[in-house]
Amino acid sequence: MISVIMPVYNAEKYLKESIESILNQTEQKYEFIIINDGSTDRSEQIINSYDDERIVYVYQNNQGEAAARNAGLRIAKGIYIVWQDADDVSLPNRLQVLKDEIEAYDADFVHSDVLLIEEQGVPIGYWQSKQVSSKNILSYFLKIGTPFNNPSIMFKRDTFLGVNFDEDLRIGTDTDFISQIFTNLNIKTVHVNKPLLLYRRHGSSLTSLENNYNVLNLHLSKFLQRTSLMDLFPEINWKNNNQVNNEAIAYIILAYLLAKRGLFIHANDYIEKAKSYEVSNETEKFIVGMGFMLLKDYDQAISNFKLVKDKDAITENYIGESYCFKGDFVTAKKHFLNAIYLAPDYNEPIENLRAIGSSLGFNLIDHTWRKFVK
């Protein structure tokens, strides 16, 4: 059975449409848990207007989104869990398609694309999800965030036993929840490249905390605290017993990646950590090169990287990135290929080859998405 969990807080404007999109599913074997998190509008009257045995209604005093989701998880009986936000709309076959896919591939969770809509339901964009292998997922969370459209996911319940939503977080609760699940690097996911959910964006869905750095990035801080450097950067040769050098390299790369996301406070902290180590001359040249990359002085970065005598895949990759930022894609390509030859499982130079090609022209074999492009 499927458990659909809907947290509700002052959602009267969209709640009826959202509830009915679940009640009218082609898949009928599910329970529909609605957690009213202390709404002060007409949400409760709307929920109580439905007489359907599949609905499990719970009212609680306002405790926040994470607490509402946890309350739903505690009473859910299904082997599969699906989220439905109170302002979103599920296509009629959403549950059926997700269930079929998760069972066909014996996956831990399945996720779909979403059609982005505004307040009145007018389409305003398309969010495509991404399939990322479990060995690369942690670095993806670090560099970009979640690769999934979080509201679109169906989980196998056993996937997150012992994992709860962090009630200290004010935003990013779903991304934090998913990143906790991937502490287990054997998670199997499946991407359904269809828009099974209409995801609504409107004024009240945009946080008023956008300029509060600490609130915005608390979930990232927690992610970094519970994730080891070895899991974040498997491309580093952790077996070479140069633990001091390895950690310094990891911290300077971490600083660089965070700076690219605009997280300069975090980045500065890790720069200081990297500089605090007494490292070998070769590692120091690499760290100095990364420092110049942070300053966007790519000529100096390349000069320092090239002083490293025995260049590993990581050094080759960042030489390539420096050339890319200078606009020299031909030379950059050579260094990315060198990195791949040295470490075929290292994902960063492979992504960088794609980035080079995409910057020059991007073509999808599937052209159906361009049907209405003028």
N, C-alpha and C positions, 0 to 999 in steps of 0.2 A: 504494500500500500504506500501511497505518497502522502506526505504531510506538507500542505501548503501553509506557510506562516506569514501573516500580514500584520506588521506593527502599524498602529493608527494613532496619529496625534493631530487633532484639529484638521481633518482632511475632508470635511463635508462637501467641498466643491467638486471633488473628483471621485469620491468614495463609491458612489453607486455604480458608476461605469467600471471601476476597478473590480468590485466584488462580482458583478455580473459576468465579467470576462473570465472569472474562475468558475463560477457556477455553470457556465455554458460550454465547458470543455468537452471535447470528444472522449477523453479519458474520464471515466466516472468513478474509479476506485481511489478515492482520496478523502482525507479529512482536511477541513479548512479552518485553521486556527487563527482567530482574529484577536490580537492583544490591543486593547484600548488603553493607551498610556496616559490616562488622565485628561482626555480631551474635554474642552470647555465649550465646544460648539455643538452642532447637531449630529456629530458622528455616531453617538450611541443610538439615537433614534433611527438613523439610517440602518445601522447594523441590525437592530431589533426588528426592523420591518420585514426581514427575510425569515421565513419559516422553512428551514432546510436542515435535515438531520445531519448533514455533513459539516455544518458550521459548529465550531467549538468557540464560544465567546468568553473572553476573560477581561475583566476590568481591573486595572491597578492604578494606584496613585502615580502621578507623573515622576518617572525615574530616568527617562532618556531612552534613546533608540536602542542602545546596547542592552539595557536591562529588559526592554520589551522583547528583543530577539531571544535573549536567554530564557525568558519566561516561556516563550513558545517552544524552544528546544526541550525544556524540562517536561512538557506534557505531550510532546509529539510521539506518536505511536508508529509512524511509517518507517520503512527501511530506506526510503528516499525522502530528502528534504528539499523543498523549493521555497524561495522567497518571492513575495509579491508585495511591492510597496503600494501604499494606499492611493497613489496618484498615477500609477502605471497601468497599462492595459496588456493583458496576455492574448495572443492570437488563440482561436478556438482549439487548435491542435498542438499548442505548446507542450502541455504535459505529456501527450502521447508521443510526440517526436523525441523529447528528451528521455523519456522512459525507454523507448525502443533503442535509442543510441547507447544509453548507459548499459543496457543489458546485452546488446549485440557485441560490444567491445569489452564487456566486463570491466568497465572503467570505474574509477573512484568518484569522478564527477564529470559532467558534461556541461558545456556552455555554448551560447549562441551569440549571433550578432543582434543588434537592436536598431530599430528605427527611432530616431530622435524626434520628438514632437514638442511644440510649445503649449502654452496654456489652453488655447482653444482647440488643440489637437492637430494643428497644421504641421506637416512634416518640415523639419528644419535641418536635417542632417542624417548621416548614417554612421554608426559606430561598428566597425569590424573588429571582432575579437582576434586573438592570435593563439596558435598552438605552439607552446614552448616545452621543450623536453625538461624532465625533472632535474637533470644535472645542470641546466642553465637557468632554472627558474629564480634562484636566489639572487644571482647577479642581475637578472632582469628587474626584480623588485627594487634592487639598489639603484640601478641606472634610470629606470623609467617609472616604476610603480607596478600595479597589477596589469598583466597582459590580458586579463579577462574582463568582460562586461559583468561586473559582480552581481547585479540584480538578475542576470539571466541564467544563473547556475542551478543545476540540480545535483545535490550531493548524495552519495551513498552514506548513510548514517554512520557506519563503522569507520569512515574516513576520519572523522573528527571527534572520536571518543576522547573525553578529557580536555577538549578545547572549548573555550567559551569566548564570547565577545567581551572585550575589555571595557568595563563600565567607567573607567577613568577617562576614556577618550571622548572628546566632544565631536570630532570628525574623523574620518578615516577608519571607522570601526570595522567595516566589511573588508577593507584591504588588510587590516591588521589580522583579522580572523583567518583570512585565506593564507597569509604569510606564515601564521602559526602552523597551519596544516602542513605546509611544505617544509617544516622541520624534518619530516619524513620524506626523504628524497626519492622514495619509490612510488610516489603518487602518480597514477595514470589518468590523464585527462583526454577528452575528446571535444573537438570544436565542430559545432554545427554551423555551417556558413549560410544561415538563413536568419532573417529578422523575426524571431518568435515573440518579441516583446516590444511594445511601444513605450519608450522611456521618456517621461515628461520633464522638461526643464522650464522652470518659471521662477518668478522673483522670490517666492518664499522658500524655494529649494536651494537657493544660493546662500551660503553661509555669510553671516555678518562678521565672521572672524577672519576674513580673508587676509587681513594685514597683520594678524597676530602670529608671528613666526613660531613661537613655542607651541601654541595650540595646534597650528597647522602641521607641525612636524614631530609632534610627540609620538605618533605611531611609528615614524621612521626611526626615532631614537630607540624605541623599544625593540624594533626589528633588529637594529644593530647590536643591542645588548644581548640578545638571545641567539645571535648567529655568529658562528666562529669564523675567523679569517680564512681558515682552510676551506670551509664550505663556500664562502663568498668568492674566493680566488683559487679554484682548483688548478689553474694554469701555473701557479707558482710551484717550484720544485720543493715541496715540503719534506721530502725524504733525504735532502742533502745535508741535514744536520746543522745548517747555518740559520738557526732559528732567529737570531738577532737581525741578520740581513733580510730574511724572509718577512719578518713582521714589519720592518721599516719599509720594504717595498710595498707590502700590502697597504700600509697606512697612507703612503703617498699616492697610490692609485686610488684609494678610497677618497682621499681629499679631492683629487682631480675629478672623479665622477660626481661627487656631491656638488662641487663648484659648477659643473656643467648643468646641474639642476637648479642652480641659483641658491643653494644652501650654504652660504658663505660662512656662517658662524660654525656650522658643523665642519666645514672644510678646513677652516683655520685651526680648529682643535686637532684635527688629524695631521695637519702639516707639522704642528708642534710635536706631536707624538713621533712622527717619522724622524724629525731632526734630533730627537732626544737620544737616539741610539748611536752607539759607537760602531760604525759599519766599516766594511772593507772599502778600499779605494774604488773598486769597480762599482759597488753598490752606491757609493756616494755620487759617482758620475751620473748614474741613472736617476737618483733622487734630484740632483741639480737640474738635469734635463727635464724632469717632470715639473719642477718648480718654474722653469721658463715656459713650459706649456701652460701652466696656470696663469702666467703673466701674458700669454699670447705672443711671446717672443719666440717664434718658431725657428728662426735661424740659429739662435743660441741653443734652443732645445736640441736641434739636430747636431750641432757641433759637440755638445756634451754627450749625447747618445752615441755618437760615432767614436768617442774616446774609450768606450767600453770594449775591451779586447775580445772576449768570447760572448758575442751577442746571442742571447736566447730569444725565444719566440716573442716574449713580452717586449723586449727592447726593439726588436724588428717592427712589431706592431705600432709602437708609439713613434718610431721614426716615420713610418708610413702615414700615421695620422698627422704628424707635423707637416709633411709634404702636402697632404690634402688641404690643410688649412692655408697653405701657400698657393694652392691652385695647381700644383704639379701632380696630376693624377697618374701620369705615366711612371714616374719614379716611385710614387706611393704604392702603386700596384705591385711593383717588384718586391718591396719590403713586406707587403701583406702576404704575398706568395711565399717569401722566405719564412715568415712566421708559421704559415700553415705546414710547410715541409718539415719544419723543426718540431711542431706540435699539432698534428692533424686534428686533435680533439679541442683545440683552443678556439672558442667561438668568436672572439672579438674580431680577428682579422677577416673571418668569413663575413661577418656583419658589415665590416668596413668595405669589402669588395662590393657588396650589395648597395651600400650607400654611394659609392662612386658611380655605379651604373645608374642608380635612381636619380642622381643629381644631373645626369646628362640626358635622361629620358626614361620614363617609367611606362611599361606596357604590361597589362594583364592579359593573359590568354583568354580569360572569360570577359567578353565584351558586352554581356547582357546588361551590366550596370550602367552602360552609356546610352541605353535605349532612348532616354528622354533628354539627353544632353544636346543643347543646340549649338 
